[in-house]
Amino acid sequence: MRELYLKAPAKINLALHIKGLREDGFHELQMIMQSISLADRIKLKKKSGGIVVKTSHVELPTDEENLAYQAAEIFFEEHKEVKQGVEIYIEKNIPIAAGMAGGSTDAAAVMKGLHQLFETETDYETMRKRLVTIGSDVPFCLEGGTAYASGKGEILESLPFIGEKHLVIVTPSFKISTPKVYKLYDQLNNKNSSNFNAVLDNLKNEEKINWNLDYKNDLKEAAEKICSEIREVKDIFKNTKAQFTMISGSGPTVFSLYSSRKQAEKVAAKWPRKNDFVTVVKTIDKY
């Protein structure tokens, strides 16, 4: 095998609760993560040596700053027996800095793909331990699906798949820095009361999902202060027949869930803000 094509699906946060600040400076989190059908496409091609990253998006770094590049570095450091290199091409479909783990999912796909390309053995647990050094979302992106994430986001527990749901994803063109959102969150001195366990129990028990439970994203207030467009997007969604609306991660992406694909497509087709990234997606199970 000389080359390999892969999909790298995006994720959304159905819920994000911050329990507090840890001694290491990170935040102690509780999150419900969900994979969606929006995905980057990645091509891996063997070369004589080194790591080369190419991309369809001019704003994406192609050096050591790129998480896919970092994943490849980890792979080659761990597998000295592999005497070749790789060219990575990333067709970017997930908006950058949008709260959907675009860089993390590319890194996870590259790590999985390199094991296939060079026919090396490993297991997901080992890969997760290696990839958490790149970012807290990367371990989830290895397999995706529906999961409960705790710690910094790297401690994962698989949950029953919530089923195929149809969503409209809207990302304003305003890019948000995740560290800035967390910094502002800390400055706002939020005292979060959240019945997160009720949400988790509902999902674990494979009951009919109760979207009226305490689904929250504790970063919402900070993200909206940095990007006021988030509120505008949410206001538009309020006038549709959405079952559920939430900001994903640190934003600025907002998504709404609908009872049918037809309904979601109707909302997307009539979206009034012309500079937003708007797409209809569905939730996907583990991959």
Secondary structure, 3 states (H helix, E strand, C coil): CCEEEEEEEEEEEEEEEEEEECCCCCEEEEEEEEEEEEEEEEEEEEECCCEEEEECCCCCCCCCCCHHHHHHHHHHHHCCCCCCEEEEEEECCCCCCCCCCHHHHHHHHHHHHHHHHCCCCCCHHHHHHHHCCCCCCHHHHCCCCEEEEEECCCEEEECCCCCCCEEEEEECCCCCCHHHHHHHHHHCCCCCCCCHHHHHHHHHCCCCCCCCCCCCECCHHHHHHHCCHHHHHHHHHHCCCCCEEEECCCCCCEEEEECCHHHHHHHHHCCCCCCCEEEEEEECCCC
